[in-house]
């Protein structure tokens, strides 16, 4: 029986539930929960609570997620994300000053 918290560096293309399912098989522990859903495309920190510690999920603070992202100007994809097919390309000449002015 495993009890405690694991901090997992979630790989891309795995859901948060994929991580929990894999841990259930590896550890033989049914009571596993995660503290925050990460999109399948996202990588990063996923706290996973095991055994008796899983009961603490309800007491953890609900905080906002923070993403670091990269983007390509002048490209549109059919899914709206990097995994889709490019459906339109256009030159996007943008100065750094104009980009920084648009960010706020």
C-alpha positions, 0 to 999 in steps of 0.5 A: 500500500502506497500513501503520499504525494508524488510530483510527476513531470507529465509527458506530452500526449498523456492525460492526467488520468493516463498518469493515474492509470499507469501508477495504479498498475505499477503500484497496485494502489486503487486510491489515486487522484491528481491535483489539477488537470493538464491538457494532453499537449501540455507537459509539466508538474502534476501532483498525484496523491496516493492511498490515504493522501488522496483524501486530502485532494478536497483540502488543497487550494484551488489555484490557477494554472500557468502555461508557457507557450510558443506561437507562430504568427501568420499560421492558422490550423484546423484544430486551433493548436499545433497538432492540426493541419495548416489551413492558411498561411500569410505573412505576419510582419509584426514589430516587437513594439507592436507585439508588446503593445498588444500583450496587455 
